[in-house]
Amino acid sequence: MEIDQVETFLAVATFGGFHRAAEALRISQPAVSARIRSLEESLGVKLFARSRGGLVVSEAGRTFKPHAEQLLRIASLARQAVHQSQPASGMPLQIATALSISVYFLPDVIKRFQQAHPNVLVSIRPGHSKEVLNMVLAEEAEIGLARSLQHPEVETISLREDPLLLVAHARRGPAQVRRAHLEKVASWPLIFYERGSSDWTLTHSLFRRAGLVPNVALEVDSIETAKRMVERELGLSFLPQLAVGEELRAHKLIAIKVVDAEPLERSLDVIHPRRRPLRPEARAFLQTVREAAIHDSRS
């Protein structure tokens, strides 16, 4: 059993097919097939099965999956342990981050980190979650911060929950209601942001699955713009909890629970490559991020 085979198994399980797994791993589809075949031969079981819906993980594969994830985590820790005693390189610490995280979470993290490590230069590269992942995979960033991001080539650490909340003006929202059915929500003026982003897709899917067409009053470029529009009583918006926590605590905005729809669950995640060991500066930054997330969730 080889690490490449285990990694490929998790990629196929994650993406539901050999073609998409090959694209994610940036190898050919025959290479994916060969790795899976070799792994199945070494284990003496079939890890995948065909169904009407396509390729699915077999019962043996489901049993193997948590152990495969653990194997990759151990391999990552082993690589880092080997490099742990290496001196700092003096190179800037490259951090890729989703736009919302760079605005609402990262400033406090950077302040904490620079107080403890004043000689480390940090370079921030913002982008959407997919761009953050691509920067980490392409070795353009050592650590990525995004929301709900999984990929077989990266280690994902979920720091805290960051769901999308339906928020309204505290005094002049729709009759100051705190609970509403989705059909009612669809009739209210809604503000959407970052067309094509994961938040935009997730919110639109909520209405599409229910057969509803939302009343989109405005489409804007960013979360911050959407929040300002809500504060100026121009509509309601589904916004990350991270972005509106201060306004909710100050009772400037209120959160409305949609009683007949699943919550739009998201998480604040930090990612780093499984195969590339982290420099001491990056490990220190990762620890600062985790401590900041714990402090932020308690405040």
Backbone as a ProteinNet text record, in pm:
[ID]
protein_1_A
[PRIMARY]
MEIDQVETFLAVATFGGFHRAAEALRISQPAVSARIRSLEESLGVKLFARSRGGLVVSEAGRTFKPHAEQLLRIASLARQAVHQSQPASGMPLQIATALSISVYFLPDVIKRFQQAHPNVLVSIRPGHSKEVLNMVLAEEAEIGLARSLQHPEVETISLREDPLLLVAHARRGPAQVRRAHLEKVASWPLIFYERGSSDWTLTHSLFRRAGLVPNVALEVDSIETAKRMVERELGLSFLPQLAVGEELRAHKLIAIKVVDAEPLERSLDVIHPRRRPLRPEARAFLQTVREAAIHDSRS
[TERTIARY]
84.6	0	88.3	61.7	141.3	55.8	123.4	53.3	-22.4	38.6	-28.4	-160.4	-161.7	-283.6	-392.1	-351.9	-448.1	-505.1	-419	-461.5	-558.9	-531	-617.8	-752.7	-752.8	-878.6	-967.1	-909.5	-987	-1036.5	-956.8	-999.5	-1120.3	-1116.1	-1229.1	-1352.8	-1334.1	-1446.6	-1505.2	-1420	-1465.7	-1539.2	-1484.5	-1539.8	-1634.9	-1647.7	-1747.7	-1716.5	-1591.9	-1558.3	-1410.8	-1362.6	-1221.2	-1181.5	-1270.4	-1236.5	-1214.2	-1308	-1295.2	-1179.5	-1155.7	-1041.6	-910.2	-903.5	-782.8	-757.2	-863.9	-848.9	-800.7	-856.5	-818.8	-674	-630	-494.2	-393.5	-445.3	-361.8	-276.5	-342.3	-280.9	-379.8	-339	-427.9	-530.4	-641.7	-743.6	-691.3	-612.4	-554.9	-466.7	-397.6	-314	-400.3	-515.4	-608.9	-657.2	-698.4	-747.6	-641.4	-516.3	-408.1	-382.2	-385.8	-362.8	-473.8	-597.3	-709.7	-703.5	-671.3	-661.3	-551.7	-437.9	-327.9	-365.7	-434.3	-475.8	-575.8	-672.2	-770.9	-704.3	-603.7	-532.6	-456	-395.7	-320.5	-412.3	-535.2	-630.3	-716.2	-725.7	-807	-955.8	-996.6	-1139	-1163.1	-1289.4	-1330.3	-1369.6	-1310.2	-1336.5	-1450.2	-1486.8	-1594.8	-1687	-1809.6	-1909.3	-1989.8	-2044.4	-2128.1	-2273.5	-2343.6	-2487.2	-2553.8	-2686.9	-2757.4	-2713.9	-2677.2	-2635.2	-2489.2	-2415.3	-2274.3	-2187.9	-2066.6	-1969.7	-1996.5	-1998.5	-2019.8	-1913.7	-1887.2	-1792.1	-1856.8	-1786.4	-1839.5	-1838.6	-1896.9	-1896.8	-1753.7	-1668.3	-1528.2	-1459.7	-1497.6	-1440.6	-1479.7	-1605.6	-1651.7	-1577.6	-1546.9	-1469.3	-1326.1	-1270.7	-1132.5	-1114.9	-1216.8	-1203.4	-1147.5	-1202.4	-1145.6	-1000	-963.4	-824	-734.3	-786.3	-710.7	-685	-786.9	-770.2	-666.4	-669.1	-572.3	-430.4	-416.8	-285.7	-225.7	-307.9	-257	-221	-300.2	-267	-133.1	-112.2	13.5	130.9	112.4	219.5	254.6	151.2	174.9	251.7	213.3	282.4	427.5	449.1	584.9	673.8	621.5	700.1	733.7	635.6	659.9	760.8	755.2	848.3	991.9	1012.2	1146	1204.6	1117.2	1163.6	1152.9	1110.1	1079.6	1201.5	1317.9	1438	1504.7	1444.5	1504.6	1493.7	1598	1592.9	1498.6	1452.5	1363.3	1437.7	1365.8	1429.3	1438.1	1361	1358.4	1264.2	1206.7	1110.9	978.7	904.1	772.2	679.7	595.5	494.6	373.7	347.4	239.1	109.7	7.7	-121.9	-228.4	-298.7	-413	-540	-628.6	-747	-869	-983.4	-1109.2	-1133.1	-1199.3	-1216.1	-1282.1	-1389.5	-1461.8	-1375.7	-1294.4	-1208.5	-1099.3	-1047.4	-943.5	-997.9	-1126	-1186.7	-1227.2	-1291.5	-1357.2	-1281.2	-1184.3	-1115.3	-964.7	-906.1	-760.8	-691.6	-746.6	-673.7	-632.7	-722.3	-686.6	-580.1	-588.2	-488.1	-350.3	-342.7	-215.2	-157.7	-242.9	-195.3	-133.3	-202.8	-150.1	-17.5	-14.5	103.8	224.5	206.6	319.4	370.2	281.6	327.6	421.9	392.1	475.3	593.9	579.4	684.3	708.3	765.9	778.8	870.7	956.5	1052.3	1004.4	884	830.5	741.7	778	698.1	584.1	461.2	343.4	288.3	262.2	202.7	64.8	-38.7	-177	-221	-277.3	-327.1	-475	-564.9	-708.6	-765	-879.8	-949.8	-1070.8	-1148.6	-1259.7	-1203.7	-1289.8	-1243.9	-1170.5	-1223.1	-1158.2	-1020.6	-1008.7	-879.2	-780.2	-830.6	-746	-691.3	-778.1	-735.5	-630.1	-654.1	-559.7	-423.8	-423.3	-295.9	-216.3	-287.4	-219.8	-167.1	-248.3	-205.4	-88.1	-86	20.6	144.6	144.5	257	281	174.7	183.2	150.5	100.4	70.5	95	143.7	170.9	47.5	-36.4	-157.5	-273.2	-390.4	-510.6	-619	-695	-810.4	-932.8	-1030.2	-1150	-1266.1	-1380.1	-1497.4	-1539.9	-1555.5	-1605.5	-1526.9	-1397.7	-1308.9	-1246	-1268.7	-1213.5	-1146.2	-1032.1	-962.5	-865.7	-850	-763.5	-617	-570.2	-428.9	-398.3	-500.9	-476.3	-532.6	-470.6	-521.3	-614.5	-737.3	-835.7	-862.3	-849.6	-880.2	-995.8	-1109.2	-1225.5	-1209.7	-1210.7	-1184.9	-1311.8	-1419.7	-1546.5	-1655.7	-1779.2	-1892	-1912	-1948.6	-1975.6	-2093.4	-2214.7	-2330.6	-2372.2	-2449.4	-2512.4	-2642.3	-2658.4	-2776.6	-2858	-2989.2	-3076.3	-3087.5	-3037.8	-3036.6	-3118.5	-3176	-3258.4	-3225.2	-3268.6	-3252.7	-3328.7	-3266.9	-3325.6	-3457.5	-3468.3	-3591.4	-3689.9	-3638.1	-3727.8	-3722.5	-3698.4	-3707.5	-3853	-3883.3	-4022.1	-4100.1	-4150.2	-4232.2	-4153.8	-4019.4	-3931.2	-3955.6	-3993.3	-4016.1	-3883.3	-3884.7	-3764	-3771.7	-3886.5	-3905.9	-3995	-3964.8	-4044.6	-4030.9	-4133.7	-4127.2	-4054.2	-3991.9	-3910.7	-3993.2	-4117.4	-4203.2	-4220.6	-4234.2	-4246.6	-4116.3	-4004.8	-3873.9	-3852.4	-3897.4	-3879.1	-3951	-4053.6	-4129.9	-4068	-3978.7	-3914.9	-3803.1	-3768.5	-3655.7	-3524.1	-3453.7	-3331.4	-3210	-3100	-2974.3	-2875.2	-2830.5	-2733.3	-2598.4	-2490.8	-2357.1	-2265	-2160.2	-2055.1	-2113.8	-2180.1	-2240.6	-2139.9	-2182.5	-2097.2	-2015.3	-2013.1	-1937.4	-2012	-1945.6	-2010.3	-2129.6	-2120.2	-2233.1	-2351.3	-2324.5	-2430	-2499.1	-2418.5	-2474.2	-2556	-2503.4	-2570.6	-2706	-2710.1	-2834	-2937.3	-2894.7	-2987	-3041	-2955.6	-2998.8	-3107.3	-3101.3	-3202.6	-3342.4	-3356.5	-3487.1	-3519.8	-3418.7	-3443.7	-3496	-3438.2	-3483.4	-3628.1	-3672.8	-3810.8	-3905.4	-3854.9	-3938.1	-3979.6	-3897.4	-3929.8	-3833.1	-3883.2	-3800	-3784.4	-3663.3	-3645.4	-3663.6	-3710.2	-3727.9	-3595.1	-3510.2	-3376.7	-3386.3	-3373.5	-3381.9	-3250.9	-3138.3	-3006.3	-2907	-2812.9	-2695.2	-2574.3	-2489.3	-2375.6	-2245.7	-2133.9	-2004.1	-1942.5	-1987.8	-1918.2	-2012.2	-1966.8	-2041.7	-2059.2	-1952.5	-1959	-2060.3	-2064.8	-2163.4	-2304.3	-2325.8	-2458.4	-2500.4	-2407	-2438.7	-2476.7	-2403.8	-2435.3	-2572.4	-2607.3	-2739.2	-2849.7	-2827.8	-2926	-2937.8	-2825.6	-2826.9	-2901.5	-2907	-2977	-3119.3	-3165.9	-3305.9	-3346.1	-3250.9	-3279.5	-3317.8	-3317.1	-3355	-3293.6	-3307	-3249.7	-3142.7	-3056.9	-2951.6	-2907.6	-2865.6	-2803.1	-2653.3	-2604.1	-2465.8	-2393.3	-2262	-2186.7	-2195	-2208.9	-2214.1	-2090.8	-1976.3	-1852	-1861	-1938.3	-1945	-2044.6	-2138.5	-2245.6	-2251.7	-2155.8	-2159	-2162.7	-2080.6	-2074.9	-2207	-2267.5	-2394.7	-2508.6	-2505.7	-2608.7	-2597	-2473	-2453.5	-2493.3	-2474.2	-2510.8	-2657.9	-2731.5	-2874.8	-2901.4	-2802.3	-2825	-2895	-2866.3	-2929.6	-2992.3	-3090.1	-3148.8	-3137.3	-3128.3	-3126.1	-3264.9	-3310.2	-3442.2	-3423.1	-3483.9	-3474.6	-3575.1	-3528.2	-3616.6	-3661	-3787.6	-3833.5	-3850.9	-3867.7	-3895	-3783.7	-3661.7	-3547.2	-3425.7	-3339.9	-3217.5	-3127.3	-3058.5	-2964.7	-2856	-2810	-2702.2	-2570.1	-2527.4	-2412.5	-2282.1	-2190.4	-2056.7	-1959.4	-1833.3	-1732.9	-1613.8	-1547.1	-1423.8	-1309.3	-1239.5	-1137.7	-1000.6	-898.6	-760.6	-705.6	-635	-582.7	-433	-365.4	-225.1	-197.4	-96.3	-71	-33.4	-79.9	-42.1	104.2	149.5	281.2	394.8	364.7	471	479.6	588.9	599.1	589.2	533	520.9	649.8	690	803.2	765	863.5	831.7	742.3	764.5	681.5	535.9	517.7	381.7	313.7	389	331.1	290	373.1	340.3	215.9	204.5	86.1	-38.7	-25.4	-138.4	-186.6	-95.1	-133.2	-202.8	-155.3	-218.4	-360.7	-380.3	-514.1	-609.4	-563.8	-649.3	-685.1	-589.2	-615.6	-712.6	-697.2	-786	-929.2	-942.2	-1076.1	-1145.6	-1071.9	-1130.7	-1174.1	-1088	-1122	-1241.9	-1246	-1355.3	-1488.3	-1486.5	-1611.2	-1666	-1579.3	-1622.8	-1669.3	-1630.8	-1662.8	-1802.8
-119.3	0	124.5	216.8	337.3	460.3	567.6	691.4	744.6	735.3	782.4	707.9	579	499.6	541.8	563.5	606.3	743.4	833.6	967.9	961.5	875.1	861.3	801.9	703.4	647.3	756.1	842.3	949	1050.5	1074.2	1166.9	1111.9	984.2	923.1	921.1	889.4	887.7	1026.8	1128.1	1266	1318.9	1292.9	1353.1	1260.7	1136.4	1047.8	992.9	991.8	936.4	949.9	868.6	869.1	996	1046	1162.2	1286.2	1314.4	1433.4	1417.9	1296.4	1272.4	1298.3	1256.6	1279.9	1429.1	1504.9	1649.8	1712.2	1668.1	1725	1693.6	1570.5	1529.1	1568.5	1618.3	1660.9	1545.8	1430.7	1314.3	1261	1161.9	1107.1	1012.8	992.5	899.6	755.7	711.1	575.5	559.3	666.6	658.7	639.8	709.6	692.2	547.8	495.3	356.5	257.6	281.6	189.8	191.1	308.5	319.1	249.5	269.8	207.2	55.9	10.8	-132.9	-195.9	-129.4	-181.6	-182.8	-79.9	-74.1	-184.1	-205.7	-312	-449.5	-467.3	-596.1	-618.6	-511.4	-527	-553.4	-500.7	-520.4	-644.8	-690.6	-808.1	-781.9	-654	-617.8	-514.2	-498.4	-392.3	-270.7	-156.7	-35.3	47.9	21.7	96.4	-0.4	44.4	-36.5	55.5	-1.9	73.7	64.4	176.8	179.7	260.7	269.4	348.8	495	542.1	681.3	704.8	597.2	611.5	533.4	580.9	512	543.3	441.5	460.5	382.3	426.6	357	228.1	116.7	-11.3	-17.4	-122.7	-139.5	-149.7	-222.7	-232.6	-96.4	-19.7	113.9	206.5	196.1	279.6	243.2	115.1	72.2	125.6	126.1	168.2	319.8	398.1	543.1	615.8	595.2	669.3	633.6	507	466.6	531.4	545.6	612.8	758.6	824.9	963.8	974.9	879.3	879.6	855.2	767	741.1	867.6	945	1067.7	1170.5	1177.5	1270	1232.8	1103.7	1057.7	1086.6	1064.6	1092	1240.5	1325.8	1469.7	1508.8	1451.6	1480.9	1432	1318.6	1265.2	1359	1409.3	1502.7	1628.7	1679.3	1800	1775.3	1658.3	1626.8	1623.6	1570.4	1563.1	1702.7	1798.4	1933.8	2029.1	1978.3	2065.1	2142.5	2083.2	2148.2	2240.3	2254.2	2338.3	2484.9	2566.1	2708.8	2785.3	2898.4	2983.9	3031.3	3038	3069.8	3219	3298.3	3441.3	3480	3383.4	3412.3	3458.2	3545.3	3586.8	3467.4	3473.6	3370.3	3402.7	3317.3	3341.8	3279	3363.2	3318.2	3351	3248.3	3269.1	3269.7	3362.5	3374.3	3418.8	3361.3	3406.2	3552.5	3624.4	3768.6	3802.9	3731.2	3762.7	3737.9	3632.8	3601.3	3706.9	3757.1	3860	3989.1	4012.4	4134.9	4118.3	4006.2	3993.9	3910.4	3833.7	3745.3	3767.4	3788.4	3789.5	3906.5	4027.3	4138	4108.3	4051.6	4018	3908.6	3813.1	3705.5	3763.9	3851.7	3912.2	3993.2	4065.4	4144.7	4054.3	3945.4	3850.3	3790.4	3750.9	3683.7	3776.7	3900.1	3992	4035.2	4036.6	4066.3	3957.2	3832.8	3720.2	3695.2	3731.9	3704.7	3831	3935.1	4064.2	4059.6	3959.7	3955.7	3874.6	3819	3739.2	3827.1	3835.7	3911.3	3823.9	3875.3	3800.5	3865.5	3783.1	3830.1	3766.6	3849.6	3802.2	3804.1	3691.1	3680.6	3644.9	3741.6	3714.9	3651.8	3586	3527.2	3450	3397.1	3309.6	3175.9	3095.2	2970	2880.4	2868.3	2784.2	2838.3	2970.9	3031.8	3008.1	3012	2982.9	2840.7	2745.9	2607.2	2595	2657.8	2648.6	2708.1	2817.6	2878.5	2785.3	2717.3	2622.9	2503.4	2450.1	2335	2369.5	2492.8	2535.9	2585.9	2573.7	2615.9	2766	2841.7	2987.3	3040.5	2953.6	2989.3	2866.6	2889.8	2778	2737.6	2835.2	2811.6	2883.5	2821.9	2883.4	2893.8	3000	3019.6	3037.4	2949.4	2954	2895.9	2879.1	2825.6	2696.1	2591.4	2461.1	2409.5	2389.1	2352.3	2217	2120.6	1985.9	1946.6	1880.3	1829.4	1722.7	1612.8	1504.4	1541.3	1646.7	1683.2	1781.8	1826.6	1920.9	1868.7	1909.3	1881.9	1996	1964	2065.5	2061.5	2177.5	2191.1	2289	2239.7	2326.6	2401.5	2532.8	2616.3	2647.8	2675.6	2708.7	2707.9	2700.7	2708.1	2852.4	2869.2	3002.6	2994	2964.6	2948.1	3080.1	3068.8	3186.8	3214	3336.2	3376.1	3476.4	3462.1	3562.2	3678.2	3794.6	3909.6	4023.8	4102.3	4216.8	4332.4	4452.2	4568.4	4543.7	4576	4541.1	4612.1	4735.1	4812.2	4815.2	4804	4818.3	4696.6	4581.6	4457.9	4425.5	4311.8	4273.9	4245	4352.8	4344.5	4284.1	4296	4244.4	4096.2	4019	3876.1	3806.4	3700	3622.1	3483.6	3445.3	3315.3	3335.8	3264.4	3279.6	3155.5	3128.7	3021.1	3070.4	2976.7	3013.7	3083.4	3041.2	3106.6	3253.9	3286.2	3426	3500.6	3434.4	3496.5	3529.9	3439.8	3461.3	3586.2	3628.7	3747.3	3877.3	3869.2	3990.2	4036.5	4164.1	4211.5	4155.5	4082.2	4014.6	4073.9	4072.8	4125.9	4010.4	3984.9	3879.6	3943.9	3869.5	3925.1	3822.3	3875	3792.5	3683.3	3724.7	3629.2	3521.8	3397.4	3285	3230.1	3300.6	3250.2	3134.6	3065.2	2952.3	2999	3116.6	3169.2	3198.5	3259	3292.2	3163.5	3062.9	2935.3	2867.3	2865.5	2800.1	2865.4	2996.8	3068.7	3048.3	3058.2	3035.6	2892.9	2797	2657.3	2634.2	2710.5	2697.8	2721	2823.8	2855	2761.6	2728.6	2643.7	2506.4	2449.1	2317.9	2321.1	2436	2449.8	2495.2	2511	2555.6	2700.9	2782.7	2923.6	3013.6	3129.8	3231	3347.2	3373.8	3481.2	3619	3711.9	3850.3	3922.9	3918.8	3977.6	4127.6	4204.2	4349.3	4409	4350.1	4401.8	4287	4300.8	4213.9	4304.4	4276.8	4364.1	4282.9	4353.2	4291.2	4219.2	4248.6	4191.9	4173.9	4096.5	4076.7	4208.7	4286.2	4413.2	4507.9	4513.7	4598.6	4550.4	4418.6	4364	4400.5	4390.2	4422.9	4569.2	4656.6	4800	4829.4	4757.1	4775.6	4733.4	4623.2	4580.5	4685.3	4739.6	4842.4	4968.4	4990	5106.9	5072	4956.4	4916.1	4890.4	4845.7	4821.1	4676.3	4592.8	4453.9	4365.8	4234.4	4134.1	4057.9	3986.7	3912.5	3793.5	3686.2	3572.3	3601.5	3625.6	3667.3	3574.6	3559.3	3474.7	3528.1	3438.4	3478.2	3559	3520.9	3590.5	3738.7	3770.8	3908.6	3994.7	3933	4010.2	3992	3919.6	3894.2	4021.2	4119.1	4244.8	4319.4	4323.8	4395.3	4324.2	4191.2	4116.4	4141.1	4141.6	4166.4	4308.5	4402.7	4542.2	4570.3	4466.8	4478.1	4578.8	4592.3	4672.5	4588.8	4459.1	4364.7	4253.1	4185.4	4067.8	3950.1	3830.4	3708.3	3646.4	3606.5	3545.9	3397.9	3311.6	3167.2	3124	3052.2	2996.9	2859.4	2849.2	2733.3	2606.8	2619.5	2501.6	2473.7	2512.9	2486.4	2450	2367.3	2331.2	2453.1	2466.4	2578.5	2574.4	2692.6	2700.9	2690.5	2566.7	2541.8	2565.9	2632.5	2658.5	2647.9	2632.2	2630.3	2715	2771.6	2845.6	2745.7	2725.9	2621.5	2679.9	2611.9	2641.6	2517.7	2537.4	2424.2	2440.9	2326.8	2326.8	2194.8	2190.2	2069.4	1951.6	1834	1713.1	1675.9	1698.7	1647.3	1746	1875.9	1974.1	2015.7	1984.3	2019.1	2169.6	2208	2348.9	2399.1	2519.6	2583.8	2621	2642.2	2683.1	2806.4	2903.7	3024.5	2990.1	2897	2857.8	2782	2695.4	2623.2	2719.5	2822	2922.1	3000.3	3032.3	3104.8	3018.6	2890.7	2798.5	2792.6	2788.9	2786.4	2916.4	3028.6	3157.3	3161.3	3108.5	3103.8	3021.5	2908	2821.1	2890.1	2955.6	3024.6	3141.2	3213.8	3325.6	3277.8	3163.8	3109.9	3069.6	3009.5	2971.7	3095.5	3197.5	3321.5	3389.3	3390.8	3457.3	3386.8	3254.8	3179.3	3199.1	3234	3254.6	3395.7	3489.2	3630.2	3664.9
0	0	0	-93	-106.1	-77	-34.4	-0.7	-122.7	-241.2	-363.4	-385	-356.4	-374.7	-275.5	-151.4	-48.7	-83.7	-125.6	-164.8	-282.7	-378.1	-495.1	-455.8	-367	-317.4	-257.7	-173.2	-110.2	-213.1	-315.8	-421	-496.8	-533.1	-604.1	-514.9	-385.8	-291.8	-274.6	-273.8	-254.9	-376.1	-495.7	-617.4	-692.9	-649.4	-706.4	-843.1	-883.4	-1014.1	-1045.9	-1140.9	-1175.6	-1251.2	-1336.6	-1419.1	-1333.1	-1242.7	-1158.1	-1060.6	-1013	-924.6	-998.8	-1123.1	-1203.7	-1221.2	-1246.2	-1260.8	-1130.4	-1018.4	-888.6	-853.5	-886	-853.7	-961.4	-1074.2	-1187	-1241.3	-1255.4	-1319.2	-1421.9	-1499.3	-1601.5	-1538.6	-1610	-1561.6	-1558.7	-1657.4	-1646.7	-1522.6	-1482.8	-1362.5	-1238.7	-1235.2	-1123.8	-1119.3	-1235.2	-1242.7	-1196.8	-1239.1	-1203.2	-1052.6	-992.6	-847.8	-769	-810.8	-740.2	-756.7	-875.9	-900.8	-813.4	-804.8	-722	-574.5	-530.8	-390.8	-359.8	-448.9	-428.6	-426.4	-512.2	-514.8	-384.1	-329.9	-205.9	-87.1	-91.8	17.3	-2.9	-127	-156.7	-155.7	-177.8	-179.3	-288.8	-325.5	-415.2	-331.3	-361.4	-283.6	-340.8	-466.5	-532.2	-604.8	-622.6	-693.9	-785.1	-890.9	-984	-940.7	-951	-923.5	-1033.3	-1027.3	-1128.3	-1125.6	-1007.6	-994.2	-1026.9	-1058.8	-1091.3	-995.1	-973.5	-889.3	-741.8	-657.2	-513.9	-436.9	-315.4	-229.3	-178.9	-189.6	-143.7	8.6	62.8	208.4	260.9	189	228.8	219.6	116.6	101.3	214.6	259	371.1	498.9	514.9	631.7	624	503.3	483.7	492.7	459.8	442.1	565.3	686.5	800.5	828.3	801.2	820.4	714.4	593.2	487	523.7	576.9	619	729.4	822.3	930.7	879.6	781	721.9	661.4	590.3	529.3	635.3	743.2	851.1	915.4	938	998.2	905.1	775.7	679.6	680.1	688.5	693.2	818.6	931.7	1057.4	1053.1	989.8	978.7	898.2	786.4	705.5	783.4	857.9	935.6	1046.6	1108.5	1217	1165.4	1045.3	986.9	967.3	931.8	901.5	1021	1135.1	1248.2	1297.7	1286.5	1338.2	1236.4	1117.7	1015.2	1053.3	1030.8	1065.9	973.8	1021.7	941.6	816.6	705	577.4	550.7	620.5	594.5	482.6	413.6	307.1	367	296.5	346.8	363.1	462.4	485.1	399.2	299.1	203.4	255.6	275.2	324.5	220.1	172.9	82.9	166.8	140.2	225.3	146.3	183.2	123.9	162.1	73.6	92.2	224.6	259.9	382.7	506	501.9	616.3	631.5	518.8	526.1	586	573.4	627.1	772.5	807.8	937.9	1040.8	998.2	1092.2	1095	978.7	967.6	1038	1039.9	1105.2	1249	1328.8	1467	1472.3	1378.8	1373.2	1343.3	1243.4	1205.9	1321.3	1392.5	1506.1	1612.6	1647.6	1745.6	1698.6	1571	1518.5	1516.4	1471.5	1461.8	1599	1698.6	1834.2	1884.5	1848	1891.7	1798.7	1669.6	1570.4	1486.1	1545.4	1475	1353.8	1343.2	1232.8	1112.5	1121.3	1010.7	922.2	796.3	700.2	649.2	653.1	608.1	482.2	381.9	257.1	242	224.9	215	69.6	24.3	-113.3	-109.3	-131.3	-122.4	-248.9	-232.9	-346.8	-299.2	-392.1	-355.2	-306.3	-243.6	-182.4	-281.9	-403.7	-504	-540.1	-545.2	-575.3	-461.1	-336.6	-220.9	-231.5	-263.4	-278.9	-388.1	-501.8	-613.4	-577.4	-500	-460.1	-368.5	-279	-189.7	-268.1	-359.9	-439.6	-531.4	-580.8	-672.2	-597.4	-464.5	-380.4	-388.5	-419.1	-416.1	-277.2	-190.7	-51.6	34.8	155.8	246.8	326.3	355.9	434.1	366	367.6	312.7	417.8	412.4	499.7	411.2	429.9	347.1	425.8	359.5	427.3	360.1	443	397.8	277.3	296.7	186.9	213.9	123.7	135.7	4.1	15.6	-102.3	-53.7	-129.3	-80.4	-66.3	-134.1	-126.5	-14.4	58.5	166.8	298.2	404.8	538.9	575.9	613.3	648.6	798.5	862.2	1004.7	1017.3	1065.4	1084.1	1216.3	1207.6	1324.7	1403.4	1331.8	1396.6	1291.1	1336.5	1243.8	1198	1071.8	1017.6	920.7	971.4	883.8	819.3	712.5	653.2	728.3	776.2	851.8	771.4	774.7	713.7	810.9	771.1	861.7	804.3	897.1	861.7	954.5	917.7	1004.5	1134.1	1246.8	1376.7	1403.9	1360.4	1392.2	1276.5	1155.2	1040.9	948.4	1007.2	930.7	905.1	843.3	815.2	943.3	1002.5	1124.5	1241.5	1235.5	1340.5	1371	1270.8	1293.5	1316.1	1393.1	1418.5	1355.4	1302.7	1237.6	1115.7	1008.6	886.8	800.6	719.4	621.3	496.6	425.5	310.2	202.6	184.8	84.3	115.6	243.8	284.7	260.5	294.5	274.8	127.3	39.1	-104.6	-153.8	-83.9	-126.1	-77.2	21.8	74.1	-18.6	-17.7	-100.1	-46.8	-129.9	-88.4	-159.2	-88.7	-142	-156.4	-278.9	-305.5	-337.7	-316.1	-336.8	-401.5	-464.7	-527	-615.3	-723.4	-817.1	-857.1	-845.7	-881.8	-767.2	-652.5	-537.7	-472.8	-381.3	-313.9	-230.1	-168.8	-91.1	-181.8	-296	-392.8	-439.4	-473.4	-520.7	-412.3	-290.8	-179.3	-151	-152.9	-123.9	-233.9	-359.1	-469.7	-468.3	-434.8	-431.3	-326.6	-218.4	-112.8	-169.3	-251.3	-310.3	-426.6	-507.4	-623.7	-582.3	-475.1	-428.2	-381.3	-333.4	-285.9	-396.8	-519.1	-630.6	-619.5	-555.4	-534.1	-610.7	-648.1	-713.3	-616.5	-568.4	-471	-533.1	-453.4	-495.8	-474.7	-576.6	-565.4	-591.2	-484.4	-496.9	-545.2	-499.7	-535.9	-546.9	-638.4	-642.4	-629.9	-531.7	-505.4	-511	-495.2	-521.5	-403.3	-281.2	-165.7	-47.6	50.3	174	246.9	254.4	327.9	265.1	131.8	64.9	95	90.3	121.3	263.6	357.2	496.5	510.8	443.9	450.9	390.3	285.9	225.1	322	396	496.5	606.3	649	753.7	709.6	579.2	526.5	480.4	528.3	513	368.5	286.6	145.5	117.4	218.9	200.3	306.5	287.2	375.8	299.3	372.2	304.5	388.7	320.2	386.3	394.7	516	535.8	633.3	618.1	711.1	854.1	948.6	1089.2	1128.1	1072.4	1100.7	1065.9	960.2	911.9	988.3	1057.7	1121.6	1273	1329	1472.8	1554.9	1519.2	1594.4	1586.7	1468.1	1451.8	1523.6	1527.2	1599.3	1750.1	1800.2	1943.6	1982.4	1890.6	1916.8	1886	1840.3	1807.9	1695	1605.4	1485.1	1378.4	1378.3	1287.5	1369.9	1311.2	1374.3	1277.9	1332.9	1252.4	1251.2	1133.8	1117.1	1084.1	1160.8	1139	1033	932.9	830.4	880.5	916.9	993.6	909.1	778.9	696.8	595.9	628.6	540.7	625.7	568	638	652.8	765.4	781.6	674.7	634.7	536.3	612.1	633.5	719.7	644.7	712	660.1	777.1	747.1	851.9	810.3	908.7	884.8	892.7	780.4	770.4	740.8	789.8	751	682.4	572.2	495.6	473.2	461.8	421	349.1	263.8	184.4	272.7	234.7	307.3	280.8	158.5	117.8	143.5	161	177.2	324.1	391.5	533.4	555.4	667.1	702	765.6	727.1	792.9	936.3	1023.6	1160.7	1167	1077.3	1076.1	1045.3	951.2	913.6	1026.1	1095.4	1208.7	1319.6	1342.2	1444.1	1404.3	1275.1	1229.1	1244.3	1210.5	1223.5	1367.9	1462.6	1603.1	1643.2	1592.1	1621.4	1567.7	1447.8	1387.5	1474.2	1520.8	1602.6	1734.8	1796.5	1923.5	1900.8	1790.2	1760.4	1735.5	1667.7	1640.3	1769.5	1862.7	1991.9	2068.1	2069.9	2140.1	2077.9	1942.1	1870.5	1895.9	1903.4	1923.8	2064.7	2160.1	2297.5	2324.7	2239.3	2262.6	2215.5
[MASK]
+++++++++++++++++++++++++++++++++++++++++++++++++++++++++++++++++++++++++++++++++++++++++++++++++++++++++++++++++++++++++++++++++++++++++++++++++++++++++++++++++++++++++++++++++++++++++++++++++++++++++++++++++++++++++++++++++++++++++++++++++++++++++++++++++++++++++++++++++++++++++++++++++++++++++++

